Amino acid sequence: MPQVKESQFQKDRVAELSQAIDSGSLYQVRQMIKTLPTAGIAHLLESSPPKTRSVLWQLIDKDAEGEVIQYLNEDLQHDILSELNAEQVVALTEGLETDDLADILQQLPQQVTRQVLQAMGQQDRQRVESILSYDEDTAGGMMNTDTITVRPRHTLELVLRYLRRHDSIPEMTDNLHVVNRGDEFLGILPLRKVLVSDPSTSVREVMREDIDAIPVDMEATQVAQLFELHDWVSAPVVDHEGKLVGRITIDDVVDVIRDSTEHSLMSMAGLDEEDDTFAPVLKTARRRAVWLGVNLMTAVLASLVIYLFQDTLDQVVYLAVLMPIVANMGGVAGTQTLTLVIRSLALGQITPANSRWFLARELGVAGLNGLLWACVIAIIVFLWYRDLQLSYIIAAAMMINLFTAALAGAYLPLFLNRIDVDPALAGSVALTTVTDLIGFSAFLGLAYMFYV
């Protein structure tokens, strides 16, 4: 219920701001923006058409621009940053967490990125460069280098004195990291232990050594699975030599989970999860044109199959009425399996060891559903056309296509994943092509055998 109220509040605020901008009450708009959190301002920017958006950005306090931009989608980030020079980008991003700053710099051309790095202080530049050296979809690209480390021989009293010397500690710090003189990761020291243990106790006595650090090259989706499995708030990241290089916090993992969900949903329609809802017409049309072109080619292939059986259709005209049923049922059944496999791949549930069992299960499901709905459509066709032979043909074609759909839905994403092609993006097109071709071929081919 709170989410519903918050969503309605955002909608109402967008409407109020639009009316205020249209009426020219910019002072009122500025005051309304000041009452919103930075994430709320970013939501309003993403929810506004270009004209309104440009006005809103000009009214945001300069001190808040950096905080706001980190919540925007990549498209909108790029549009804003492309209008700034290196000095302006440095000023805008001042004070951001290292990982957030690295994400923003990745939206800039390499030349501008170099200029921004050169304009930064040496320590900050080294931290950002260390993150930029890793792929953004790995633990190294997700991590923040802002960590607090202690040595095992230190006492808790010394640790507390060290912490009190700081005005603040990094956000979401639930553990301190224990390292040796070579910065090799040894374990974690939970803050709750520091607060309740005897100050004279050494770090070694209360630290946890059973925590495995995350390798710097681990994929982001695997990192998210570990956080979900262990209910972590933060986790240390180590390089190939076991040295501590940073930490990952739960807010970064939430971003990965959200992006993964949006990617799976949007990719099935050929869209990018970072697409701007209010992007210009030409930009949006250009992106969608490629996907539509691919779908056109698959439709042409299906039409060629129908063309091969043109004589059969001329003799038995009502085949044209019935053949979409077979293809449609195969498409729906295949999509069910495809969606399940893509989800399971994302969660790491399907492996070579259990893929055969999964395929056998899907074929069993396809067999039962195929038998059920083949009987149903056979009865409907017989009552419709009073043609028993046609009833058998469409029932057999449906069984064939449902089995094919199960095979394609299960194996296509596994194959695409093996050759490093995104199953969510290419799977649905490939599946539609297979089920249409097999559905039309099976139905019209059987009809050709019995009627021609």
C-alpha positions in Angstrom: 0.0 0.0 0.0 2.8 2.5 0.7 4.2 1.9 -2.8 0.8 2.6 -4.3 0.6 5.9 -2.4 4.1 6.9 -3.3 3.5 6.2 -7.0 0.3 8.3 -6.9 2.2 11.0 -5.1 4.8 11.1 -7.9 2.1 11.2 -10.6 0.4 14.1 -8.8 3.7 15.9 -8.4 4.6 15.5 -12.1 1.1 16.9 -13.0 1.6 19.9 -10.6 5.0 20.7 -11.9 3.8 20.5 -15.5 1.0 22.9 -14.7 3.4 25.3 -12.9 5.9 25.3 -15.8 3.1 25.9 -18.3 1.9 28.8 -16.2 5.4 30.3 -16.0 5.5 29.9 -12.1 9.2 28.9 -12.1 9.7 30.1 -8.5 6.9 27.7 -7.4 8.6 24.9 -9.4 11.9 25.5 -7.8 10.4 25.4 -4.3 8.6 22.2 -5.1 11.8 20.6 -6.4 13.6 21.5 -3.1 11.1 19.4 -1.1 11.9 16.2 -3.1 14.7 13.8 -2.4 17.3 13.4 -5.2 15.8 10.1 -6.3 12.4 11.8 -6.6 13.8 14.6 -8.7 15.4 12.0 -11.0 12.1 10.3 -11.3 10.4 13.6 -12.2 13.0 14.3 -14.9 12.5 10.8 -16.5 8.8 11.3 -16.3 8.8 14.6 -18.1 8.8 15.4 -21.9 11.9 17.1 -23.2 10.7 20.7 -23.0 9.6 20.3 -19.3 12.8 18.3 -18.5 15.1 21.0 -19.7 13.4 23.6 -17.5 13.5 21.3 -14.5 17.2 20.6 -14.9 17.9 24.4 -14.9 16.0 24.8 -11.6 17.8 22.1 -9.7 20.3 23.4 -7.1 23.9 23.0 -8.4 24.9 21.2 -5.2 22.2 18.5 -5.9 22.9 17.9 -9.6 25.5 15.2 -9.0 23.3 13.3 -6.6 20.4 13.5 -9.1 22.3 12.4 -12.2 23.4 9.1 -10.7 19.7 8.0 -10.4 19.0 8.8 -14.1 18.9 6.2 -16.9 22.0 6.0 -19.1 20.2 7.7 -22.1 19.3 10.8 -20.0 22.7 10.8 -18.3 24.4 10.9 -21.7 22.2 13.7 -23.0 23.0 15.9 -20.0 26.7 15.0 -19.8 27.3 15.6 -23.5 26.5 19.2 -23.0 29.2 19.7 -20.3 32.9 20.2 -20.6 35.5 18.3 -18.4 35.6 21.0 -15.6 31.8 21.1 -15.4 31.6 17.3 -15.1 34.2 17.3 -12.3 32.2 20.0 -10.4 28.9 18.1 -11.0 30.3 14.8 -9.7 32.2 16.1 -6.8 31.5 14.2 -3.6 29.9 11.1 -5.3 30.9 7.6 -4.3 33.7 6.2 -6.5 31.6 3.5 -8.0 28.8 5.9 -8.9 31.4 8.3 -10.4 32.8 5.5 -12.5 29.4 4.6 -13.8 28.8 8.2 -14.9 32.2 8.5 -16.6 31.5 5.4 -18.7 28.7 7.4 -20.4 31.3 9.9 -21.7 33.6 9.7 -24.8 37.1 8.5 -23.9 38.6 11.8 -24.7 36.3 13.6 -22.2 36.8 10.9 -19.6 40.6 11.4 -19.8 40.1 15.1 -19.4 37.9 14.6 -16.3 40.4 12.2 -14.8 43.2 14.7 -15.3 41.2 17.4 -13.6 40.7 15.3 -10.5 43.0 14.9 -7.5 45.6 12.1 -7.6 44.0 10.0 -5.0 40.5 10.2 -6.4 41.8 9.6 -9.9 43.6 6.4 -8.9 40.5 5.1 -7.2 38.3 5.8 -10.2 40.8 4.4 -12.7 41.0 1.2 -10.7 37.3 0.7 -11.1 37.3 1.8 -14.8 39.9 -0.9 -15.5 37.2 -3.6 -14.8 34.2 -4.5 -16.9 31.1 -2.7 -15.5 29.2 -6.0 -15.3 31.8 -7.6 -12.9 32.4 -7.2 -9.2 35.3 -4.9 -10.0 33.0 -2.6 -11.9 30.4 -2.6 -9.1 32.8 -2.1 -6.1 33.6 1.0 -4.1 37.2 1.4 -3.1 36.2 3.4 0.1 36.9 0.7 2.8 38.1 0.7 6.4 40.9 -1.9 7.1 42.4 -3.0 10.4 45.2 -5.5 11.4 44.5 -8.7 13.4 47.0 -7.7 16.2 45.2 -4.4 16.9 43.0 -4.1 20.0 39.3 -3.1 19.7 40.1 0.0 21.8 42.6 1.1 19.1 40.0 0.4 16.4 37.5 2.5 18.2 39.9 5.4 18.6 40.8 5.2 14.9 37.1 5.3 14.0 36.4 8.3 16.2 39.1 10.3 14.4 36.8 10.4 11.3 33.9 12.7 10.9 32.0 9.8 9.3 32.5 6.4 7.9 31.4 5.0 4.5 27.7 4.4 4.1 26.5 0.9 4.8 29.6 -0.1 6.7 28.5 -3.1 8.7 32.0 -4.7 8.8 35.6 -3.6 8.9 38.0 -5.6 6.8 41.0 -7.3 8.3 44.1 -7.4 6.2 47.8 -8.2 6.8 50.8 -5.9 5.9 50.5 -6.9 2.3 46.8 -5.9 2.1 45.8 -9.6 1.7 42.2 -10.2 2.9 42.0 -12.2 6.2 38.4 -11.8 7.3 35.9 -9.3 8.6 35.3 -7.6 11.9 31.6 -6.9 12.5 30.9 -3.5 14.0 28.5 -5.0 16.4 31.4 -7.1 17.9 33.5 -3.9 18.2 30.7 -2.2 20.2 29.9 -5.0 22.6 33.3 -6.7 23.2 35.9 -6.0 25.8 38.1 -3.1 24.4 41.3 -5.0 25.4 40.3 -7.9 23.1 42.4 -8.2 19.9 40.8 -8.1 16.5 42.1 -11.6 15.8 40.0 -13.0 18.7 36.6 -11.7 17.4 37.1 -11.5 13.7 35.3 -13.9 11.3 37.6 -15.9 9.0 34.8 -18.0 7.4 33.9 -15.2 4.9 34.9 -15.8 1.3 35.7 -12.6 -0.5 34.3 -11.9 -3.9 36.7 -12.3 -6.8 37.1 -9.0 -8.7 36.2 -10.6 -12.1 33.0 -12.4 -10.8 29.9 -11.5 -13.0 27.5 -9.0 -11.5 24.6 -11.5 -11.6 26.6 -14.0 -9.6 27.4 -11.4 -7.0 23.7 -10.6 -6.7 23.0 -14.3 -6.2 25.5 -14.5 -3.3 24.0 -11.4 -1.6 20.6 -13.0 -1.9 21.9 -16.3 -0.6 23.8 -14.9 2.4 21.6 -11.8 3.2 24.7 -9.6 3.0 24.7 -5.9 3.5 28.3 -5.6 2.1 31.0 -7.9 0.9 34.8 -7.5 0.3 36.3 -7.8 -3.1 39.8 -9.2 -3.8 42.1 -9.4 -6.8 43.7 -12.5 -8.2 46.4 -12.3 -5.5 43.9 -12.2 -2.7 44.5 -8.5 -1.9 41.5 -6.4 -0.8 40.6 -3.9 -3.6 37.2 -2.7 -2.5 33.7 -3.7 -1.3 30.3 -4.1 -2.8 27.2 -2.8 -0.9 23.6 -3.9 -1.1 22.4 -0.7 -3.0 24.7 -1.7 -5.9 23.3 -5.2 -5.9 19.7 -3.9 -5.9 20.6 -1.9 -9.1 21.9 -5.1 -10.7 18.7 -7.0 -9.8 16.5 -4.2 -11.1 18.6 -3.9 -14.3 18.5 -7.6 -14.9 14.7 -7.7 -14.5 14.2 -4.7 -16.8 16.6 -6.2 -19.3 14.8 -9.5 -19.6 11.4 -7.7 -19.9 12.5 -5.1 -22.5 14.8 -7.3 -24.5 12.0 -9.6 -25.4 10.5 -6.7 -27.3 13.8 -5.6 -28.8 14.1 -2.6 -26.5 17.0 -1.4 -24.3 16.3 -1.2 -20.5 18.0 2.2 -20.6 15.8 3.6 -23.3 14.5 7.1 -22.5 10.6 7.0 -22.4 10.6 10.6 -23.8 13.4 10.2 -26.3 13.1 12.1 -29.6 11.1 10.4 -32.4 14.0 9.8 -34.8 16.2 8.4 -32.1 13.5 6.0 -30.9 12.5 5.0 -34.4 16.1 4.2 -35.4 16.5 1.9 -32.4 13.3 0.0 -33.0 13.8 -0.3 -36.8 16.5 -3.0 -36.5 14.3 -5.2 -34.4 11.3 -4.7 -36.7 13.6 -5.6 -39.7 14.6 -8.9 -38.1 11.0 -9.7 -37.4 10.1 -8.9 -41.0 12.7 -11.4 -42.2 11.2 -14.2 -40.0 7.7 -13.3 -41.3 9.0 -13.6 -44.9 10.4 -17.1 -44.1 7.0 -18.2 -42.7 5.3 -16.8 -45.8 7.6 -18.7 -48.1 6.5 -21.9 -46.4 2.9 -21.0 -47.0 3.8 -20.2 -50.6 5.2 -23.7 -51.1 1.8 -25.2 -50.3 -0.2 -22.7 -52.3 -1.8 -25.4 -54.5 -2.9 -27.2 -51.4 -4.5 -24.0 -50.1 -6.3 -23.5 -53.4 -7.9 -26.9 -53.2 -8.7 -26.8 -49.5 -9.4 -23.2 -48.8 -10.4 -23.5 -45.2 -6.9 -24.6 -44.3 -6.0 -20.9 -44.4 -8.5 -20.4 -41.6 -7.1 -23.1 -39.4 -3.3 -22.9 -39.9 -2.8 -19.8 -37.6 -4.2 -21.8 -34.7 -1.3 -24.4 -34.9 1.4 -21.7 -35.2 -0.1 -19.6 -32.4 -0.4 -22.6 -29.9 3.2 -23.5 -30.6 4.4 -19.9 -30.1 2.6 -19.6 -26.7 3.9 -23.0 -25.5 7.4 -22.2 -26.6 7.3 -18.8 -24.9 6.4 -20.4 -21.6 9.4 -22.7 -21.8 11.7 -20.0 -23.1 10.8 -17.5 -20.3 11.3 -20.2 -17.7 14.7 -21.1 -19.1 15.9 -17.5 -19.3 14.8 -16.9 -15.7 16.6 -20.1 -14.6 19.8 -19.1 -16.4 19.7 -15.7 -14.7 19.4 -17.4 -11.3 22.0 -20.0 -12.1 19.6 -22.9 -11.7 20.1 -24.7 -15.0 23.4 -26.5 -15.5 24.7 -29.2 -17.9 24.1 -31.7 -15.1 20.3 -31.1 -14.9 19.5 -29.8 -18.3 18.5 -33.2 -19.6 16.1 -33.7 -16.8 14.6 -30.3 -17.5 14.2 -31.1 -21.2 12.5 -34.4 -20.4 10.1 -32.6 -18.0 9.2 -30.0 -20.7 8.7 -32.7 -23.3 6.4 -34.5 -20.8 4.4 -31.3 -20.3 4.2 -30.7 -24.0 3.0 -34.2 -24.5 0.2 -33.9 -22.0 -0.9 -30.4 -23.1 -0.5 -31.4 -26.8 -2.8 -34.4 -26.3 -5.4 -32.4 -24.4 -5.6 -29.5 -26.8 -5.2 -31.6 -29.9 -8.3 -33.5 -28.9 -10.1 -30.2 -28.2 -9.3 -28.6 -31.6 -10.0 -31.9 -33.4 -13.5 -31.9 -32.0 -14.0 -28.2 -32.8 -12.9 -28.7 -36.4 -15.1 -31.8 -36.9 -18.1 -29.9 -35.6 -17.2 -26.9 -37.7 -16.4 -28.6 -41.1 -17.7 -32.2 -40.6 -14.4 -33.5 -41.9 -12.9 -36.2 -39.8 -9.7 -36.4 -41.9 -9.0 -32.6 -41.3 -9.6 -33.1 -37.6 -6.8 -35.8 -37.5 -4.5 -33.5 -39.5 -4.8 -30.5 -37.3 -4.5 -32.6 -34.1 -1.3 -34.2 -35.4 0.1 -30.9 -36.5 -0.6 -29.4 -33.1 1.2 -32.3 -31.3 4.2 -31.9 -33.6 4.4 -28.1 -33.0 4.0 -28.3 -29.3 6.8 -30.8 -29.0 9.0 -28.6 -31.3 8.1 -25.6 -29.2 9.3 -27.4 -26.0 12.6 -28.4 -27.6 13.2 -24.9 -29.1 12.1 -23.1 -25.9 14.5 -25.2 -23.8 17.5 -25.5 -26.1 17.6 -22.1 -27.9 18.4 -20.0 -24.8 21.0 -22.6 -23.7 22.6 -22.5 -27.2 22.5 -18.7 -27.4 24.0 -18.4 -23.9 26.8 -20.8 -24.9 27.8 -18.6 -27.9 27.6 -15.4 -25.8 24.4 -14.1 -27.4 21.8 -12.7 -25.0 18.9 -15.2 -24.9 16.4 -12.6 -23.8 17.2 -10.5 -26.8 17.5 -13.1 -29.6 15.5 -16.0 -28.1 12.0 -14.8 -28.8 12.7 -14.0 -32.5 14.4 -17.4 -33.0 11.5 -19.2 -31.2 8.8 -17.5 -33.3 10.6 -18.4 -36.5 10.9 -22.1 -35.4 7.3 -22.5 -34.3 5.9 -20.7 -37.3 7.9 -22.7 -39.8 7.3 -26.0 -38.1 3.6 -25.3 -37.4 2.9 -24.2 -41.0 5.0 -27.0 -42.5 3.4 -29.7 -40.3 -0.2 -28.6 -40.9 0.1 -27.9 -44.6 2.4 -30.8 -45.3 0.0 -33.3 -43.7 -2.8 -31.7 -45.6 -0.9 -32.1 -48.9 -0.3 -35.8 -48.2 -4.0 -36.5 -47.6 -5.7 -34.0 -50.0 -3.5 -33.7 -53.0 
